Structure formats: structure tokens, C-alpha cells
């Protein structure tokens, strides 16, 4: 199948749709130049999308649909999309969507809106999917430039009820210690009790120490990733969940962490007790923001809440090192809300392309209305209680 499609959009602008791994590899330099020029997040980098595509387990069930806008020989926009299958439906979605906390496109200032709209129309006309579903859109996402106004051709994307939240810690503390003192009395007490519980374990075994530290750049990553994956699989099993990212023997996690390391943004924090890693957080820094990608802990030490201790310690570290924010990325877990000073809603948009997609969209809307009706009926009794 031909991977190159071009039209004379506006002036010298032309469009391309990438469908092959070879063509994806060939445009690495141009894509990375645009990524640096637009200060893109790691999720929209060529390295992130390529790492996902080269390691995803069910690639035979997927297809690349990466839209490009060129101005002469300069790349001025990337819309990183792919087709995946779920529940019998084919979705046009962000490439690496399962591991992308903020979905978006890269757009240079000189790229015209009409070229972006025409690119979206071509991606829709290329077909191969039932529904377009683009999620985890930040309020300032570049993709909103075309979805907000609606293209004259192509699928019309409308807001979908599947919103998510991103919790952040931001404020004007002089130091990490000042941030800790600004927390509630109960939070400070729980932190110190957790430290004391770990100290008691250390004293009982008469060896080692309790230590929070940032992993050195030259330390081997694989032992850390292996330990993290084991702990994550335990947590997933206990909560009846699954994730390909942590399956034994799969290379996805190592490939994505390698992308962070090669970009120079990786920061791995660990909490150790007697030389054993009991909590770990894979983070990265971009735009003067500490972003928490994966965090886990050893449930054998749950009495001391090592995961919470680690989070509080890397928040303090971030403030002490002049960062303006700690971003917990996507997910509404209670521990994130515990420390958050901000909450940002991530929007999703959806549009059907086929009759099957339309039926699925209508059915989903009906289920959502029924759910809201039930919630309204239950609301009065809850208020009385």
C-alpha cells in the first residue's frame, strides 16, 4: 500500500499519510526537529511513537495512520494516529494511546489551518476504521485548532463523555520542607509514622538503612524495571486488572524508559529499606515540570505507606530543585488528589465513520443517558442519608 499521499493544499504545503514502519523511520530527523522547535511533550516525539510501534504485541491488529504537513522540504505538522481494534470495532486514535497521558499533534506556527483541516479529511477518507476517538486532550492542545471549528470535510468530532483528570501540585513554597509543613497535621504525622515504621524494620534486621534517592544516570535500569514490573503485576492481580506494559518478558516498558533516558529527561526515584527497593517512581522532567509516569510500591511494606512517602519525597525534591510543578499525569487515583492543588480536565472527542460505528456511538449515548437518569433518581435518597 502506498504510504505517500500529497495534494497542493495552500501554496507549497503538501500532505502525507504514513502507513509503513520504513517511512516512519525515514522521517525521524524532520519529526524530531519539529518536536524540538514546538517544545512538544515526549508523548508526541518520534522516539515515543517508534518505540511503541516496534514493541507492541498485537501489531498485526493495528495500522499506522500518521498525518504530516510539509511546507516545501520542512515538516510543519504531525498528527500521530493509528488504527486499533477493541470490542469488534476499529478505532482511529492516538498512536501509542495506551501509554500516552496527553494526546496531541505537533504544529509549527507557519502551518496553515486549512492544511490541517485537509489533512484530517484525507485521514478520514483513507478509511479502515469505524470510529475516530481522540482522548486526553489538554485545554491548550494543538489538536483543538481543527476539532473545535470542524473541518469542511472529514468526520465531525464531538465532545465525548469519557473525560479524565490530571492532578498537579503547584504553589509558591520556598523549599520542600516548607511544602511539607504546609500539609495537614494528619498528613505530616502519617509521613513521619511511615518513616518510623521503616526505621523499626531496619532496627529489627540490624542492617542497612532507609534511603530515598534519585537513581544515578549510569546505574543499570533493567534490575529496577524488573522489580517495578513484579510489584505492578502483584497490584494488578489484586485489583483484577491487566496491562501489557508490565507483562513478563514484554519489551514495551524498557523501550519507553529508554526513550526518556535518551531524551535526557528521565528521573527515577526509589525508596530503599535494607538495600531492597520498596517503592519506585519513573518520572521525567519537561517544561520545568516533574511528571510522574509510573509509581508503585511493595505491598509487604504497606503498613508504612512507602508509596506515599516516596511521592512526598520527590515532591520535596522537585521544589528544592526549582521546578514549578509536579504533574501526576492522567488518572484520578485518590493518592494524587491527596496532594493536588490543581485539577485539569482532559477532554475526549468522538466521531463515527461507518454504520457500525454510528450504531456503537448511539448505543453508548443511550447507556450514558440511562446512567445519568439512575444517578438523578438516587441523588435525593443520598442527600437524606
C-alpha atoms as a printed R data frame, in Angstrom:
    type eleno elety resid chain resno       x       y      z
1   ATOM     1    CA   UNK     A     1   0.000   0.000  0.000
2   ATOM     2    CA   UNK     A     2   1.360   3.421 -0.944
3   ATOM     3    CA   UNK     A     3   2.413   5.354  2.153
4   ATOM     4    CA   UNK     A     4   2.621   8.744  0.469
5   ATOM     5    CA   UNK     A     5  -0.384  10.899 -0.357
6   ATOM     6    CA   UNK     A     6   0.035  14.548 -1.356
7   ATOM     7    CA   UNK     A     7  -2.110  17.425 -2.526
8   ATOM     8    CA   UNK     A     8  -1.499  21.080 -3.276
9   ATOM     9    CA   UNK     A     9  -3.234  22.425 -0.155
10  ATOM    10    CA   UNK     A    10  -2.123  26.014  0.294
11  ATOM    11    CA   UNK     A    11   0.883  27.383 -1.560
12  ATOM    12    CA   UNK     A    12   3.747  24.951 -1.130
13  ATOM    13    CA   UNK     A    13   2.077  22.855  1.587
14  ATOM    14    CA   UNK     A    14   1.574  19.184  0.847
15  ATOM    15    CA   UNK     A    15   0.167  16.289  2.823
16  ATOM    16    CA   UNK     A    16   1.378  12.790  3.571
17  ATOM    17    CA   UNK     A    17  -0.072   9.788  5.388
18  ATOM    18    CA   UNK     A    18   2.473   7.335  6.799
19  ATOM    19    CA   UNK     A    19   1.385   3.703  6.819
20  ATOM    20    CA   UNK     A    20   4.704   1.830  6.960
21  ATOM    21    CA   UNK     A    21   7.448   1.371  9.561
22  ATOM    22    CA   UNK     A    22  10.077   2.097  6.917
23  ATOM    23    CA   UNK     A    23   8.613   5.512  6.119
24  ATOM    24    CA   UNK     A    24   8.197   6.209  9.832
25  ATOM    25    CA   UNK     A    25  11.902   5.557 10.348
26  ATOM    26    CA   UNK     A    26  12.861   7.685  7.341
27  ATOM    27    CA   UNK     A    27  11.361  10.917  8.709
28  ATOM    28    CA   UNK     A    28  12.935  10.709 12.174
29  ATOM    29    CA   UNK     A    29  15.226  13.728 11.735
30  ATOM    30    CA   UNK     A    30  12.477  16.019 10.386
31  ATOM    31    CA   UNK     A    31   9.995  14.909 13.048
32  ATOM    32    CA   UNK     A    32  12.478  15.413 15.881
33  ATOM    33    CA   UNK     A    33  13.399  18.851 14.535
34  ATOM    34    CA   UNK     A    34   9.713  19.854 14.631
35  ATOM    35    CA   UNK     A    35   9.328  18.317 18.098
36  ATOM    36    CA   UNK     A    36  12.194  20.417 19.450
37  ATOM    37    CA   UNK     A    37  11.015  23.515 17.614
38  ATOM    38    CA   UNK     A    38   7.488  23.306 19.062
39  ATOM    39    CA   UNK     A    39   8.622  22.225 22.550
40  ATOM    40    CA   UNK     A    40   6.493  19.086 22.256
41  ATOM    41    CA   UNK     A    41   5.913  16.631 25.075
42  ATOM    42    CA   UNK     A    42   7.699  13.283 24.949
43  ATOM    43    CA   UNK     A    43   4.399  11.585 24.033
44  ATOM    44    CA   UNK     A    44   4.435  13.340 20.637
45  ATOM    45    CA   UNK     A    45   8.084  12.581 19.884
46  ATOM    46    CA   UNK     A    46   9.169  10.324 17.048
47  ATOM    47    CA   UNK     A    47  11.101   8.204 19.533
48  ATOM    48    CA   UNK     A    48   7.989   7.527 21.682
49  ATOM    49    CA   UNK     A    49   5.783   6.512 18.755
50  ATOM    50    CA   UNK     A    50   8.535   4.396 17.188
51  ATOM    51    CA   UNK     A    51   9.309   2.622 20.474
52  ATOM    52    CA   UNK     A    52   5.637   1.743 20.841
53  ATOM    53    CA   UNK     A    53   5.253   0.561 17.254
54  ATOM    54    CA   UNK     A    54   8.362  -1.625 17.396
55  ATOM    55    CA   UNK     A    55   7.324  -3.375 20.626
56  ATOM    56    CA   UNK     A    56   3.509  -3.508 20.612
57  ATOM    57    CA   UNK     A    57   2.404  -7.135 20.942
58  ATOM    58    CA   UNK     A    58  -0.625  -7.076 18.619
59  ATOM    59    CA   UNK     A    59   0.817  -5.043 15.762
60  ATOM    60    CA   UNK     A    60  -0.915  -7.311 13.237
61  ATOM    61    CA   UNK     A    61  -4.204  -5.936 14.613
62  ATOM    62    CA   UNK     A    62  -3.130  -2.314 14.133
63  ATOM    63    CA   UNK     A    63  -2.236   0.086 11.334
64  ATOM    64    CA   UNK     A    64  -0.272   3.327 11.241
65  ATOM    65    CA   UNK     A    65  -2.065   6.471 10.089
66  ATOM    66    CA   UNK     A    66   0.393   9.273 10.820
67  ATOM    67    CA   UNK     A    67  -0.551  12.500  9.066
68  ATOM    68    CA   UNK     A    68   2.090  15.010  8.010
69  ATOM    69    CA   UNK     A    69   2.052  18.520  6.585
70  ATOM    70    CA   UNK     A    70   5.120  19.660  4.660
71  ATOM    71    CA   UNK     A    71   5.978  23.192  3.633
72  ATOM    72    CA   UNK     A    72   8.489  22.627  0.878
73  ATOM    73    CA   UNK     A    73  11.015  20.240  2.421
74  ATOM    74    CA   UNK     A    74  10.227  21.347  6.006
75  ATOM    75    CA   UNK     A    75   7.878  19.318  8.192
76  ATOM    76    CA   UNK     A    76   5.371  21.699  9.826
77  ATOM    77    CA   UNK     A    77   2.775  19.363 11.385
78  ATOM    78    CA   UNK     A    78   2.499  15.784 12.663
79  ATOM    79    CA   UNK     A    79  -0.788  14.127 13.573
80  ATOM    80    CA   UNK     A    80   0.366  10.823 15.149
81  ATOM    81    CA   UNK     A    81  -2.549   8.416 14.707
82  ATOM    82    CA   UNK     A    82  -3.040   4.668 14.391
83  ATOM    83    CA   UNK     A    83  -5.902   2.214 13.996
84  ATOM    84    CA   UNK     A    84  -6.579  -0.303 16.760
85  ATOM    85    CA   UNK     A    85  -9.306  -2.864 17.436
86  ATOM    86    CA   UNK     A    86 -11.428  -3.190 20.566
87  ATOM    87    CA   UNK     A    87 -14.708  -4.985 21.157
88  ATOM    88    CA   UNK     A    88 -15.141  -5.712 17.475
89  ATOM    89    CA   UNK     A    89 -14.704  -2.078 16.441
90  ATOM    90    CA   UNK     A    90 -11.811  -0.362 14.666
91  ATOM    91    CA   UNK     A    91 -10.720   2.938 16.248
92  ATOM    92    CA   UNK     A    92  -8.672   5.746 14.765
93  ATOM    93    CA   UNK     A    93  -6.811   7.001 17.834
94  ATOM    94    CA   UNK     A    94  -3.539   8.462 19.011
95  ATOM    95    CA   UNK     A    95  -0.505   6.326 18.224
96  ATOM    96    CA   UNK     A    96   0.713   4.704 21.464
97  ATOM    97    CA   UNK     A    97  -2.569   5.795 23.051
98  ATOM    98    CA   UNK     A    98  -2.326   3.240 25.888
99  ATOM    99    CA   UNK     A    99   0.922   4.847 27.078
100 ATOM   100    CA   UNK     A   100   0.212   8.475 26.174
101 ATOM   101    CA   UNK     A   101  -1.112  10.609 29.015
102 ATOM   102    CA   UNK     A   102  -1.623  13.712 26.892
103 ATOM   103    CA   UNK     A   103  -2.709  13.148 23.287
104 ATOM   104    CA   UNK     A   104  -1.954  15.845 20.740
105 ATOM   105    CA   UNK     A   105  -0.333  16.803 17.456
106 ATOM   106    CA   UNK     A   106   2.715  18.923 16.658
107 ATOM   107    CA   UNK     A   107   2.053  22.129 14.710
108 ATOM   108    CA   UNK     A   108   4.589  24.791 13.683
109 ATOM   109    CA   UNK     A   109   3.359  28.418 13.767
110 ATOM   110    CA   UNK     A   110   3.614  28.746  9.971
111 ATOM   111    CA   UNK     A   111   1.369  25.731  9.272
112 ATOM   112    CA   UNK     A   112  -1.994  26.858  7.881
113 ATOM   113    CA   UNK     A   113  -5.286  25.836  9.440
114 ATOM   114    CA   UNK     A   114  -6.626  24.846  6.018
115 ATOM   115    CA   UNK     A   115  -3.765  22.359  5.584
116 ATOM   116    CA   UNK     A   116  -4.569  20.781  8.956
117 ATOM   117    CA   UNK     A   117  -8.237  20.509  8.019
118 ATOM   118    CA   UNK     A   118  -7.370  18.953  4.666
119 ATOM   119    CA   UNK     A   119  -5.034  16.503  6.383
120 ATOM   120    CA   UNK     A   120  -7.827  15.437  8.731
121 ATOM   121    CA   UNK     A   121 -10.147  14.978  5.760
122 ATOM   122    CA   UNK     A   122  -7.592  12.764  3.999
123 ATOM   123    CA   UNK     A   123  -7.071  10.662  7.104
124 ATOM   124    CA   UNK     A   124 -10.833  10.142  7.292
125 ATOM   125    CA   UNK     A   125 -11.123   9.361  3.579
126 ATOM   126    CA   UNK     A   126  -8.341   6.756  3.883
127 ATOM   127    CA   UNK     A   127 -10.799   4.679  5.943
128 ATOM   128    CA   UNK     A   128 -10.075   1.404  7.671
129 ATOM   129    CA   UNK     A   129 -11.854   2.356 10.902
130 ATOM   130    CA   UNK     A   130 -15.358   2.624 12.373
131 ATOM   131    CA   UNK     A   131 -14.864   5.365 14.964
132 ATOM   132    CA   UNK     A   132 -12.404   8.200 15.459
133 ATOM   133    CA   UNK     A   133 -11.694   8.616 19.177
134 ATOM   134    CA   UNK     A   134  -9.111  11.128 20.335
135 ATOM   135    CA   UNK     A   135  -8.755  11.403 24.075
136 ATOM   136    CA   UNK     A   136  -6.741  13.043 26.846
137 ATOM   137    CA   UNK     A   137  -6.794  16.477 25.262
138 ATOM   138    CA   UNK     A   138  -5.383  19.253 27.437
139 ATOM   139    CA   UNK     A   139  -7.213  22.605 27.352
140 ATOM   140    CA   UNK     A   140  -4.420  24.088 25.207
141 ATOM   141    CA   UNK     A   141  -3.957  21.037 22.939
142 ATOM   142    CA   UNK     A   142  -2.912  21.990 19.406
143 ATOM   143    CA   UNK     A   143  -5.400  19.447 18.029
144 ATOM   144    CA   UNK     A   144  -8.257  21.656 19.197
145 ATOM   145    CA   UNK     A   145  -7.380  24.053 16.372
146 ATOM   146    CA   UNK     A   146  -9.114  21.798 13.897
147 ATOM   147    CA   UNK     A   147 -11.583  19.874 16.039
148 ATOM   148    CA   UNK     A   148 -13.102  22.980 17.623
149 ATOM   149    CA   UNK     A   149 -14.073  24.564 14.327
150 ATOM   150    CA   UNK     A   150 -14.898  21.367 12.465
151 ATOM   151    CA   UNK     A   151 -13.410  20.611  9.079
152 ATOM   152    CA   UNK     A   152 -15.444  21.281  5.948
153 ATOM   153    CA   UNK     A   153 -14.861  17.633  5.051
154 ATOM   154    CA   UNK     A   154 -13.922  14.579  7.067
155 ATOM   155    CA   UNK     A   155 -15.511  13.254 10.218
156 ATOM   156    CA   UNK     A   156 -17.038  15.765 12.615
157 ATOM   157    CA   UNK     A   157 -15.670  15.089 16.081
158 ATOM   158    CA   UNK     A   158 -17.891  15.924 19.035
159 ATOM   159    CA   UNK     A   159 -17.140  16.019 22.763
160 ATOM   160    CA   UNK     A   160 -17.483  12.620 24.398
161 ATOM   161    CA   UNK     A   161 -18.410  11.862 27.992
162 ATOM   162    CA   UNK     A   162 -15.152   9.977 28.608
163 ATOM   163    CA   UNK     A   163 -13.321  12.797 30.324
164 ATOM   164    CA   UNK     A   164 -10.309  12.209 32.546
165 ATOM   165    CA   UNK     A   165  -8.497  14.317 35.101
166 ATOM   166    CA   UNK     A   166  -4.898  15.329 35.658
167 ATOM   167    CA   UNK     A   167  -3.875  16.310 39.189
168 ATOM   168    CA   UNK     A   168  -0.966  18.681 39.819
169 ATOM   169    CA   UNK     A   169   0.971  20.148 42.728
170 ATOM   170    CA   UNK     A   170   1.846  23.800 42.201
171 ATOM   171    CA   UNK     A   171   2.457  26.678 44.570
172 ATOM   172    CA   UNK     A   172   4.994  29.139 45.915
173 ATOM   173    CA   UNK     A   173   6.917  27.240 48.559
174 ATOM   174    CA   UNK     A   174  10.447  28.344 49.398
175 ATOM   175    CA   UNK     A   175  11.576  24.768 49.935
176 ATOM   176    CA   UNK     A   176  10.441  21.182 50.073
177 ATOM   177    CA   UNK     A   177  10.427  21.427 53.847
178 ATOM   178    CA   UNK     A   178   8.097  24.436 53.622
179 ATOM   179    CA   UNK     A   179   5.751  22.416 51.405
180 ATOM   180    CA   UNK     A   180   5.713  19.585 53.957
181 ATOM   181    CA   UNK     A   181   4.902  21.999 56.769
182 ATOM   182    CA   UNK     A   182   2.057  23.358 54.638
183 ATOM   183    CA   UNK     A   183   0.353  19.955 54.602
184 ATOM   184    CA   UNK     A   184  -2.315  18.986 57.111
185 ATOM   185    CA   UNK     A   185  -1.268  17.835 60.565
186 ATOM   186    CA   UNK     A   186  -2.572  14.336 59.796
187 ATOM   187    CA   UNK     A   187  -0.577  14.133 56.560
188 ATOM   188    CA   UNK     A   188   2.639  15.200 58.304
189 ATOM   189    CA   UNK     A   189   2.028  12.709 61.106
190 ATOM   190    CA   UNK     A   190   1.356   9.865 58.679
191 ATOM   191    CA   UNK     A   191   4.559  10.669 56.800
192 ATOM   192    CA   UNK     A   192   6.642  10.606 59.967
193 ATOM   193    CA   UNK     A   193   4.934   7.456 61.243
194 ATOM   194    CA   UNK     A   194   5.714   5.744 57.951
195 ATOM   195    CA   UNK     A   195   9.371   6.714 58.230
196 ATOM   196    CA   UNK     A   196   9.393   5.469 61.829
197 ATOM   197    CA   UNK     A   197   7.841   2.147 60.778
198 ATOM   198    CA   UNK     A   198  10.562   1.649 58.192
199 ATOM   199    CA   UNK     A   199  13.213   2.601 60.746
200 ATOM   200    CA   UNK     A   200  11.776  -0.054 63.076
201 ATOM   201    CA   UNK     A   201  12.120  -2.658 60.317
202 ATOM   202    CA   UNK     A   202  15.723  -1.581 59.800
203 ATOM   203    CA   UNK     A   203  16.475  -1.830 63.521
204 ATOM   204    CA   UNK     A   204  14.818  -5.258 63.753
205 ATOM   205    CA   UNK     A   205  17.020  -6.671 60.984
206 ATOM   206    CA   UNK     A   206  20.093  -4.822 62.291
207 ATOM   207    CA   UNK     A   207  21.377  -3.984 58.826
208 ATOM   208    CA   UNK     A   208  21.088  -1.493 56.014
209 ATOM   209    CA   UNK     A   209  19.254   1.802 56.080
210 ATOM   210    CA   UNK     A   210  16.132   3.599 54.889
211 ATOM   211    CA   UNK     A   211  17.038   5.756 51.934
212 ATOM   212    CA   UNK     A   212  15.270   7.979 49.390
213 ATOM   213    CA   UNK     A   213  17.388   8.674 46.355
214 ATOM   214    CA   UNK     A   214  17.465   9.633 42.704
215 ATOM   215    CA   UNK     A   215  18.877   6.879 40.530
216 ATOM   216    CA   UNK     A   216  22.248   7.849 39.066
217 ATOM   217    CA   UNK     A   217  22.406   8.184 35.256
218 ATOM   218    CA   UNK     A   218  24.950   5.358 34.959
219 ATOM   219    CA   UNK     A   219  23.074   2.831 37.113
220 ATOM   220    CA   UNK     A   220  21.678  -0.171 35.200
221 ATOM   221    CA   UNK     A   221  17.964   0.252 34.538
222 ATOM   222    CA   UNK     A   222  16.887  -3.316 33.891
223 ATOM   223    CA   UNK     A   223  17.002  -4.524 37.548
224 ATOM   224    CA   UNK     A   224  14.862  -1.533 38.543
225 ATOM   225    CA   UNK     A   225  12.366  -2.172 35.735
226 ATOM   226    CA   UNK     A   226  12.204  -5.882 36.558
227 ATOM   227    CA   UNK     A   227  11.476  -5.132 40.212
228 ATOM   228    CA   UNK     A   228   8.898  -2.493 39.281
229 ATOM   229    CA   UNK     A   229   7.120  -4.882 36.888
230 ATOM   230    CA   UNK     A   230   6.931  -7.614 39.530
231 ATOM   231    CA   UNK     A   231   5.380  -5.212 42.028
232 ATOM   232    CA   UNK     A   232   2.976  -3.815 39.421
233 ATOM   233    CA   UNK     A   233   1.831  -7.294 38.397
234 ATOM   234    CA   UNK     A   234   1.049  -8.084 42.040
235 ATOM   235    CA   UNK     A   235  -1.018  -4.911 42.304
236 ATOM   236    CA   UNK     A   236  -2.834  -5.572 39.026
237 ATOM   237    CA   UNK     A   237  -3.670  -9.134 40.070
238 ATOM   238    CA   UNK     A   238  -5.005  -7.993 43.450
239 ATOM   239    CA   UNK     A   239  -7.235  -5.428 41.715
240 ATOM   240    CA   UNK     A   240  -8.303  -7.700 38.822
241 ATOM   241    CA   UNK     A   241  -6.664  -5.511 36.186
242 ATOM   242    CA   UNK     A   242  -4.325  -6.050 33.260
243 ATOM   243    CA   UNK     A   243  -1.651  -4.029 31.497
244 ATOM   244    CA   UNK     A   244   0.637  -5.086 28.667
245 ATOM   245    CA   UNK     A   245   3.186  -2.581 29.919
246 ATOM   246    CA   UNK     A   246   4.164  -4.837 32.840
247 ATOM   247    CA   UNK     A   247   3.720  -8.326 31.396
248 ATOM   248    CA   UNK     A   248   6.695 -10.577 31.986
249 ATOM   249    CA   UNK     A   249   9.052 -10.729 29.022
250 ATOM   250    CA   UNK     A   250   7.497  -7.822 27.110
251 ATOM   251    CA   UNK     A   251   9.906  -5.081 25.961
252 ATOM   252    CA   UNK     A   252   7.483  -2.124 25.968
253 ATOM   253    CA   UNK     A   253   8.365  -0.616 29.353
254 ATOM   254    CA   UNK     A   254  12.115  -0.858 28.764
255 ATOM   255    CA   UNK     A   255  11.729   0.712 25.315
256 ATOM   256    CA   UNK     A   256   9.719   3.685 26.623
257 ATOM   257    CA   UNK     A   257  12.051   4.270 29.563
258 ATOM   258    CA   UNK     A   258  14.966   4.164 27.131
259 ATOM   259    CA   UNK     A   259  13.260   6.938 25.157
260 ATOM   260    CA   UNK     A   260  13.093   9.052 28.320
261 ATOM   261    CA   UNK     A   261  16.738   8.329 29.107
262 ATOM   262    CA   UNK     A   262  17.958   9.164 25.598
263 ATOM   263    CA   UNK     A   263  15.992  12.418 25.657
264 ATOM   264    CA   UNK     A   264  17.783  13.348 28.877
265 ATOM   265    CA   UNK     A   265  14.553  13.825 30.827
266 ATOM   266    CA   UNK     A   266  14.383  10.580 32.850
267 ATOM   267    CA   UNK     A   267  14.324  10.771 36.653
268 ATOM   268    CA   UNK     A   268  13.826   7.554 38.640
269 ATOM   269    CA   UNK     A   269  13.252   7.897 42.381
270 ATOM   270    CA   UNK     A   270  13.461   4.932 44.731
271 ATOM   271    CA   UNK     A   271  12.818   4.282 48.400
272 ATOM   272    CA   UNK     A   272  15.012   1.539 49.799
273 ATOM   273    CA   UNK     A   273  14.937  -0.330 53.091
274 ATOM   274    CA   UNK     A   274  17.929  -2.502 53.929
275 ATOM   275    CA   UNK     A   275  19.065  -2.232 50.324
276 ATOM   276    CA   UNK     A   276  15.740  -3.504 48.953
277 ATOM   277    CA   UNK     A   277  13.695  -1.253 46.686
278 ATOM   278    CA   UNK     A   278  10.279  -0.943 48.341
279 ATOM   279    CA   UNK     A   279   8.904   1.894 46.195
280 ATOM   280    CA   UNK     A   280   9.848   3.317 42.808
281 ATOM   281    CA   UNK     A   281   8.602   6.125 40.591
282 ATOM   282    CA   UNK     A   282   9.597   6.545 36.958
283 ATOM   283    CA   UNK     A   283   9.363  10.276 36.302
284 ATOM   284    CA   UNK     A   284  10.561  12.735 33.708
285 ATOM   285    CA   UNK     A   285  11.086  16.478 33.537
286 ATOM   286    CA   UNK     A   286   9.859  18.694 30.719
287 ATOM   287    CA   UNK     A   287   8.982  22.389 30.669
288 ATOM   288    CA   UNK     A   288  10.241  22.721 34.266
289 ATOM   289    CA   UNK     A   289   7.587  20.216 35.382
290 ATOM   290    CA   UNK     A   290   8.161  16.906 37.163
291 ATOM   291    CA   UNK     A   291   5.869  14.356 35.500
292 ATOM   292    CA   UNK     A   292   5.142  11.044 37.239
293 ATOM   293    CA   UNK     A   293   4.794   8.272 34.653
294 ATOM   294    CA   UNK     A   294   4.708   5.059 36.755
295 ATOM   295    CA   UNK     A   295   4.728   4.685 40.539
296 ATOM   296    CA   UNK     A   296   4.456   1.503 42.600
297 ATOM   297    CA   UNK     A   297   5.422   0.011 45.958
298 ATOM   298    CA   UNK     A   298   5.970  -3.312 47.730
299 ATOM   299    CA   UNK     A   299   2.717  -4.359 49.464
300 ATOM   300    CA   UNK     A   300   4.746  -6.275 52.061
301 ATOM   301    CA   UNK     A   301   5.650  -2.856 53.482
302 ATOM   302    CA   UNK     A   302   2.172  -1.342 53.125
303 ATOM   303    CA   UNK     A   303   1.913  -0.628 56.854
304 ATOM   304    CA   UNK     A   304   4.492   2.108 56.375
305 ATOM   305    CA   UNK     A   305   2.851   3.503 53.176
306 ATOM   306    CA   UNK     A   306   6.146   3.551 51.225
307 ATOM   307    CA   UNK     A   307   4.455   4.736 48.034
308 ATOM   308    CA   UNK     A   308   3.117   7.841 49.753
309 ATOM   309    CA   UNK     A   309   6.476   8.508 51.422
310 ATOM   310    CA   UNK     A   310   8.204   8.299 48.042
311 ATOM   311    CA   UNK     A   311   5.715  10.686 46.435
312 ATOM   312    CA   UNK     A   312   6.134  13.207 49.230
313 ATOM   313    CA   UNK     A   313   9.895  12.921 48.976
314 ATOM   314    CA   UNK     A   314  10.027  13.535 45.223
315 ATOM   315    CA   UNK     A   315   7.608  16.467 45.579
316 ATOM   316    CA   UNK     A   316  10.022  17.963 48.098
317 ATOM   317    CA   UNK     A   317  12.958  17.193 45.786
318 ATOM   318    CA   UNK     A   318  11.191  18.917 42.877
319 ATOM   319    CA   UNK     A   319  10.545  22.079 44.871
320 ATOM   320    CA   UNK     A   320  14.104  22.140 46.198
321 ATOM   321    CA   UNK     A   321  15.394  21.875 42.618
322 ATOM   322    CA   UNK     A   322  13.375  24.829 41.360
323 ATOM   323    CA   UNK     A   323  10.682  23.017 39.392
324 ATOM   324    CA   UNK     A   324   7.393  24.859 39.058
325 ATOM   325    CA   UNK     A   325   5.025  21.917 39.233
326 ATOM   326    CA   UNK     A   326   4.614  18.205 39.896
327 ATOM   327    CA   UNK     A   327   2.205  16.673 37.392
328 ATOM   328    CA   UNK     A   328   0.745  13.260 38.269
329 ATOM   329    CA   UNK     A   329  -0.383  12.934 34.626
330 ATOM   330    CA   UNK     A   330  -3.557  11.049 33.793
331 ATOM   331    CA   UNK     A   331  -5.668   9.254 36.375
332 ATOM   332    CA   UNK     A   332  -7.893  10.150 39.309
333 ATOM   333    CA   UNK     A   333  -6.356   7.892 41.957
334 ATOM   334    CA   UNK     A   334  -7.050   9.102 45.486
335 ATOM   335    CA   UNK     A   335  -3.383   9.488 46.408
336 ATOM   336    CA   UNK     A   336  -2.996  12.082 43.641
337 ATOM   337    CA   UNK     A   337  -5.928  14.154 44.838
338 ATOM   338    CA   UNK     A   338  -4.493  13.968 48.356
339 ATOM   339    CA   UNK     A   339  -1.654  16.334 47.434
340 ATOM   340    CA   UNK     A   340  -3.039  18.154 44.393
341 ATOM   341    CA   UNK     A   341  -3.546  21.900 44.329
342 ATOM   342    CA   UNK     A   342  -4.875  21.831 40.747
343 ATOM   343    CA   UNK     A   343  -7.068  19.530 38.669
344 ATOM   344    CA   UNK     A   344  -7.220  19.766 34.871
345 ATOM   345    CA   UNK     A   345  -9.972  18.076 32.867
346 ATOM   346    CA   UNK     A   346  -8.821  16.146 29.809
347 ATOM   347    CA   UNK     A   347 -11.452  16.095 27.089
348 ATOM   348    CA   UNK     A   348 -12.119  13.401 24.508
349 ATOM   349    CA   UNK     A   349 -13.820  13.696 21.123
350 ATOM   350    CA   UNK     A   350 -15.514  11.022 19.047
351 ATOM   351    CA   UNK     A   351 -16.962  10.679 15.577
352 ATOM   352    CA   UNK     A   352 -18.338   7.651 13.647
353 ATOM   353    CA   UNK     A   353 -17.283   6.807 10.103
354 ATOM   354    CA   UNK     A   354 -19.235   3.603  9.346
355 ATOM   355    CA   UNK     A   355 -22.746   2.369 10.071
356 ATOM   356    CA   UNK     A   356 -21.296   0.042 12.695
357 ATOM   357    CA   UNK     A   357 -19.515   2.987 14.292
358 ATOM   358    CA   UNK     A   358 -22.708   5.052 14.277
359 ATOM   359    CA   UNK     A   359 -24.658   2.272 15.999
360 ATOM   360    CA   UNK     A   360 -21.955   1.895 18.619
361 ATOM   361    CA   UNK     A   361 -21.899   5.662 19.205
362 ATOM   362    CA   UNK     A   362 -25.700   5.825 19.563
363 ATOM   363    CA   UNK     A   363 -25.738   2.843 21.932
364 ATOM   364    CA   UNK     A   364 -23.012   4.415 24.025
365 ATOM   365    CA   UNK     A   365 -25.010   7.652 24.243
366 ATOM   366    CA   UNK     A   366 -28.109   5.778 25.351
367 ATOM   367    CA   UNK     A   367 -26.173   3.944 28.070
368 ATOM   368    CA   UNK     A   368 -24.773   7.238 29.285
369 ATOM   369    CA   UNK     A   369 -28.239   8.844 29.477
370 ATOM   370    CA   UNK     A   370 -29.573   5.835 31.390
371 ATOM   371    CA   UNK     A   371 -26.660   6.072 33.797
372 ATOM   372    CA   UNK     A   372 -27.319   9.775 34.399
373 ATOM   373    CA   UNK     A   373 -31.035   9.091 34.942
374 ATOM   374    CA   UNK     A   374 -30.235   6.473 37.565
375 ATOM   375    CA   UNK     A   375 -27.847   8.832 39.307
376 ATOM   376    CA   UNK     A   376 -30.526  11.543 39.435
377 ATOM   377    CA   UNK     A   377 -33.026   9.111 40.927
378 ATOM   378    CA   UNK     A   378 -30.544   8.052 43.585
379 ATOM   379    CA   UNK     A   379 -29.465  11.597 44.446
380 ATOM   380    CA   UNK     A   380 -32.417  12.511 46.771
381 ATOM   381    CA   UNK     A   381 -32.036   9.385 48.924
382 ATOM   382    CA   UNK     A   382 -28.306  10.016 49.211
383 ATOM   383    CA   UNK     A   383 -28.949  13.581 50.333
384 ATOM   384    CA   UNK     A   384 -31.300  12.372 53.084
385 ATOM   385    CA   UNK     A   385 -28.768   9.809 54.247
